[in-house]
């Protein structure tokens, strides 16, 4: 096929794709509640793969594959990652369901088939145009060592036990209502009279 024909074919493909995208936007809008189309899913997957440098893909995990490493990473995940990904890594959380695209099931093949270096790079640098932030250098994240430990935990997710999930629940961030309830319980256990919420707080909608 000549260069001119290749150019025309590529132009036609681009125009068709643009037309389908425009029709989809006009029909469904740009709501984050929508489910990504098959085309968006393919493009996002390819873009993520291409965005990771080759040198990163080949990095070996220096974190020890031990029970202590897994527990440390498990509790770190519960505190920092579970709000979107869920303790079990499914992504089926209130926050996760509100993101576009939705967080992947970290137990699935599309994540588990990534190399340790690729997982590390994603944790450190995030993924553009998604809800995945870059944790490298962020407050509360212990640098590259924590990221490598999280990679160990992601590998362990398909074998996560019920006991491990229960432990993680104690380390999940708590909302105002949960904190108030814990405060009231503590006051009661210490012999005091719990003071219920006055209901006069200002709430943001």
C-alpha positions in Angstrom: 0.0 0.0 0.0 1.4 3.4 -0.9 2.1 6.1 1.5 -0.9 8.2 0.2 -3.3 5.3 0.8 -1.9 4.7 4.2 -2.4 8.3 5.1 -6.0 8.3 3.8 -6.8 5.1 5.7 -5.4 6.5 8.9 -7.4 9.7 8.4 -10.6 7.8 7.9 -10.0 5.8 11.1 -9.3 8.9 13.1 -12.4 10.6 11.7 -14.6 7.6 12.5 -13.2 7.4 16.0 -13.8 11.1 16.5 -17.4 10.8 15.3 -18.1 7.8 17.6 -16.6 9.7 20.5 -18.6 12.8 19.8 -21.8 10.8 19.5 -21.1 9.0 22.8 -20.4 12.3 24.6 -23.6 13.9 23.2 -25.6 10.9 24.3 -24.1 10.2 27.7 -22.2 13.4 28.6 -19.0 13.2 30.6 -20.3 11.8 33.8 -17.8 10.0 36.0 -20.6 7.5 36.8 -20.5 6.0 33.3 -18.7 2.8 32.4 -15.7 3.3 30.1 -16.3 2.0 26.6 -14.2 -0.9 25.2 -12.2 1.7 23.1 -11.4 3.8 26.2 -10.4 0.7 28.1 -8.0 -0.4 25.4 -6.5 3.1 25.0 -6.1 3.5 28.7 -4.4 0.1 29.0 -2.0 0.8 26.2 -1.3 4.3 27.4 -0.4 3.0 30.9 1.9 0.4 29.4 3.6 2.9 27.2 4.0 5.5 29.9 6.2 3.3 32.1 9.9 3.5 31.1 11.6 0.3 30.0 14.2 0.6 32.7 11.4 0.6 35.4 9.8 -2.5 34.1 13.0 -4.5 34.7 13.6 -3.4 38.3 13.7 -6.2 40.9 11.9 -5.8 44.2 14.4 -5.2 47.0 11.8 -5.6 49.8 12.1 -8.9 51.7 9.4 -11.4 51.0 8.5 -12.0 54.6 5.6 -12.0 57.0 6.8 -8.8 58.6 7.0 -7.0 55.3 3.5 -8.1 54.3 2.0 -7.0 57.6 3.6 -3.6 57.4 2.5 -3.2 53.8 -1.0 -4.5 54.6 -1.6 -1.9 57.3 -0.1 0.8 55.2 -2.5 -0.2 52.3 -5.4 -0.1 54.8 -4.6 3.4 55.8 -3.6 4.9 52.5 -5.0 2.9 49.6 -8.2 1.0 50.8 -10.4 4.1 50.6 -10.4 3.6 46.8 -9.2 0.1 46.3 -10.9 -1.6 49.2 -9.0 -3.8 51.7 -9.3 -6.8 49.4 -8.2 -4.8 46.3 -11.5 -5.1 44.4 -11.9 -1.3 43.9 -15.6 -1.7 44.9 -15.8 1.2 47.4 -17.9 4.3 47.7 -14.9 6.4 46.5 -13.9 3.9 43.9 -17.3 3.7 42.3 -17.3 7.5 42.0 -14.0 7.6 40.0 -13.6 7.5 36.2 -12.2 5.2 35.2 -13.0 2.9 38.1 -10.0 1.5 40.0 -8.9 -1.9 38.7 -9.4 -5.1 40.6 -5.8 -5.5 41.9 -6.3 -9.2 42.2 -7.0 -9.5 38.5 -4.7 -10.7 35.7 -4.3 -7.2 34.2 -2.6 -6.0 37.4 -1.0 -9.2 38.5 0.7 -9.7 35.1 2.6 -6.4 35.5 6.2 -6.7 36.6 7.2 -5.6 40.1 9.0 -2.7 38.5 5.8 -1.6 36.7 3.7 -1.8 39.9 6.4 0.2 41.8 6.5 2.9 39.1 2.7 3.3 39.2 2.6 3.7 43.0 5.5 6.2 42.9 4.3 8.2 39.9 0.6 7.7 39.6 -1.4 7.4 36.4 -2.5 10.5 34.5 -6.2 11.1 33.8 -7.3 8.6 36.5 -7.8 8.9 40.2 -4.4 7.2 40.9 -2.1 9.8 42.6 1.7 9.8 42.7 2.7 8.7 46.2 6.4 9.3 45.7 7.5 11.9 48.1 4.0 12.4 49.6 3.4 13.1 53.3 2.8 9.9 55.3 4.4 7.7 52.7 7.8 6.3 53.6 9.5 6.7 50.3 10.5 4.0 47.9 10.9 1.4 50.6 7.1 1.6 51.3 6.3 1.4 47.6 8.3 -1.8 47.2 6.6 -3.3 50.2 3.2 -2.4 48.8 4.2 -4.3 45.6 4.7 -7.4 47.8 1.2 -6.9 49.3 -0.4 -6.4 45.9 1.1 -9.8 44.9 -0.5 -11.3 48.1 -4.0 -9.9 47.5 -5.4 -12.9 45.7 -4.5 -15.0 48.8 -5.7 -12.4 51.4 -7.3 -14.2 54.4 -10.4 -13.1 56.3 -8.3 -12.6 59.4 -6.0 -10.2 57.5 -9.0 -8.2 56.2 -10.4 -7.9 59.7 -7.0 -6.6 61.0 -7.0 -4.0 58.1 -10.4 -2.7 59.1 -8.9 -1.4 62.3 -6.5 0.7 60.4 -8.9 2.1 57.8 -9.4 5.9 58.1 -12.4 6.8 60.2 -15.0 9.4 59.5 -16.3 12.0 62.0 -19.3 9.8 63.1 -17.0 6.8 63.8 -14.6 9.0 65.8 -17.5 10.5 67.8 -18.8 7.0 68.5 -15.4 5.9 69.7 -15.1 9.0 71.9 -18.4 8.3 73.5 -17.5 4.6 74.1 -14.2 5.7 75.7 -16.0 8.2 78.0 -18.5 5.5 79.0 -15.8 2.9 79.8 -14.0 5.6 81.9 -17.1 6.2 84.0 -18.1 9.4 82.4 -21.4 10.4 80.8 -21.1 10.4 77.0 -22.1 13.7 75.5 -24.1 13.1 72.3 -23.6 15.3 69.3 -25.7 18.5 69.6 -26.7 18.3 66.0 -25.8 22.0 65.5 -22.7 21.4 63.6 -22.4 22.9 60.2 -22.4 20.3 57.5 -21.0 20.7 54.0 -23.1 19.5 51.1 
